[in-house]
Amino acid sequence: MTDTTAILDHLTAEQDEAAGLEHGIKADEWDRLVTRLNRKPNLVELGIYSVMWSEHCSYKSSRRHLSKFPTKNDRVIQGPGENAGVIDIGDGQAAIFKMESHNHPSYIEPYQGAATGVGGILRDVFTMGARPIALVNALRFGSPDHPKTRSLVAGVVAGIGGYGNCVGVPTVAGETQFDEGYNGNILVNAMAVGLADQDKIFYARGATPGNPIFYVGSKTGRDGIHGATMASAEFSEGDEEKRPTVQVGDPFTEKLLIEACLELMATDAIQAIQDMGAAGLTSSSVEMADKGGIGVEMDLDKVPQREEGMTAYEIMLSESQERMLMVLKPGKVDVAKAIFDKYDLDAEVIGVTTDTGHLVLKQFGKVVCDIPVAPLADDAPNYDRPWNEPPKRAPLDIIKYPEPEDYGAVLVQLMSCPDMASKRWVWEQYDRHVMGDTIDSSQSGGDAAIVRIHETNKALAICSDCNPHYVAADPYEGGKAVVAEAYRNLSAVGAIPIAITDNLNFGNPEKPNTMGYIVKAIEGMAEACRKLDFPVVSGNVSLYNETDGVAIPPTPVVGGVGLIEDLSKTATLKGAQPGDALYVIGATEGALGASLYARVILGLKGEEAGAPPPVKLAEEVRLGGFVRSLIQSGLANAVHDVSDGGIACAAAEMAMASACGVKLMPGCQPEDNRADLGFFGEDQGRYLIAANEDQVRAWESEGFLLTELGKFGGDSIVLKTGLDENGKEFSITLSSLREAYEGWLPAYMNSVD
């Protein structure tokens, strides 16, 4: 028997239910699979089913709930269902964007896991014809005290910077948080934004039978095999041994691939296109076939391979990076090959589209797979998982806790805690200004990044947001808060909020308690999207984020995109001038439940930390519109939304960014006269505005609650606890606060265990 015969016998051997279980196919799914095929699968077919029916690719636990999201408004061109979402930004242009996770790979191999997360999300954007203009990352790490945290931070940040910097796309926004809930399962969510002409957008759908299937990019290796399946499973201690399933990225090849694809797209040669992301050649071929209602036949011997002796099973499941799959129009192969040859990239015809509705694969001249496409895609399992209503927390009873003796010390402690402290150490490793259109980045404490639309006076505003502590406390209100904060962050720079992408990170959906948080968070987010006219146009669901049965905090991250139509009419947190008054817009009632103050100063966890602040969506619309109108009219020198840490922390960020001190009062006088409620409460829907006397006189403020908090000036932050002479004052110099704020992360990363 020849080696070829032995390999073919191995690949085409009939598989049983036990083999299915080893591939993550559970008993009920095995029965479904056999019923759809009307026979048992062989090894290649089982491997394909295992990745296409994985949680990562099929969304089998979340699909029915994701349908609750609004996905359209007047500016949406393409919502969920394609590689990325597309919105109309005027003048015949479109913004194309999406967020995805690379959580499990980044925990196993932080540098390559994070790097290939960046590479994958870039491909989702440029596969649709967009030139990428911005990258965003949302990072969650374990407790700083955990022995793995420091090395994971170092590896992930280096991977993001190493890939993004080399490929030449600026990283302009993001967030980095620490919590013991992520000790065994960090989160790395990457977002990319690109620009395209509306009449030159490319889709995975649209392929017709009888056309060549064109493979381009890097050669296929054995890296990343079963990556999609791994991303749909829980961890256990010691799972670093899964390192071989993590892909290896090459940003220089990605840069060539971007340029080659965009050049080919200009020739009208492409009928359909799909990047090879999770599940590699399997998902790209199946998704194009499914969306076109066609079949696919491929000769895997023609696939460029960088390792010897690769089997059909390995070729189809490899997640090697920097690869794309296209269906070309008739007579366009030579044109396409010439372009990719110029960029020294592999480019081969590996098959043809058919009218059979089947995925047919050949190796060594023999058929090793022949299965219908529909059961792999639209007919994949779609579970209605049982779920329990999450418990309601009681409001935080602040009276049980003594009022601080030194509010200045409290402010320093909050501003230098891991979540709040400056992430300069992180973002200085990213190239934020390559391409020359970054006007302002959000990493230095701003609300949203501002990226100019090249050679115009327009810009996109981009942000990333999530407060997992609110979601854990009340997933419905917390879900609303995630969307509302993104809306505020865009409004705070003067942008019209248009749409969001999301990355829903949760634990095991097979546990009814976890599924309850998934369901209610989605419902809260959906309600906010409807009321704010802020639809979801793309996204990703990352489930099974657990280690040894312990789930991460529920973390539904939102990436928001808005439009600035005139760059001369923007605001940031940096513009306060000496003599400006500081105002708060929105009501301050002293909501300390689930707040940074409750966690850091009071040391409260879980139910003790209380319920999160409610989100009043009608007020968010009204106040956001008012703030945008002030910015449009030039009636604000600086604007900042109020979030973690309340008014005092937001004002401190404005003061440090503006290099100008500020004296402020709490902003509310509750009955018990506790200043911590006003200084550190996290009531939603609020903005801080710095404005001079002339600007204030011009405000049309009827119907809005405008409260003057204090004045900018000097070189200190002064917290005054009362309106009259009996109030106490606590002062911190800007220099000492900045030292604490910017010093924590470098000291942590430079320390030795």
Helices and strands as residue ranges (DSSP letters): H 3-12, H 17-22, H 27-37, H 43-52, H 55-58, H 63-66, E 76-78, E 85-88, E 93-101, H 103-108, H 110-126, E 131-141, H 149-167, E 171-178, G 180-182, E 187-197, G 198-200, E 212-217, H 227-230, G 239-245, H 251-265, E 270-275, H 280-292, E 295-299, G 300-302, H 312-317, E 323-328, H 333-342, E 346-354, E 358-363, E 366-372, G 374-376, G 398-400, H 407-415, H 424-427, E 438-440, E 449-452, E 459-465, H 468-473, H 475-492, E 496-505, H 512-532, E 536-542, E 546-547, E 550-551, E 555-564, E 581-585, H 596-600, G 606-609, H 617-632, E 638-641, H 646-658, E 662-664, H 675-680, E 687-691, H 693-698, E 706-712, E 716-720, E 729-733, H 734-750
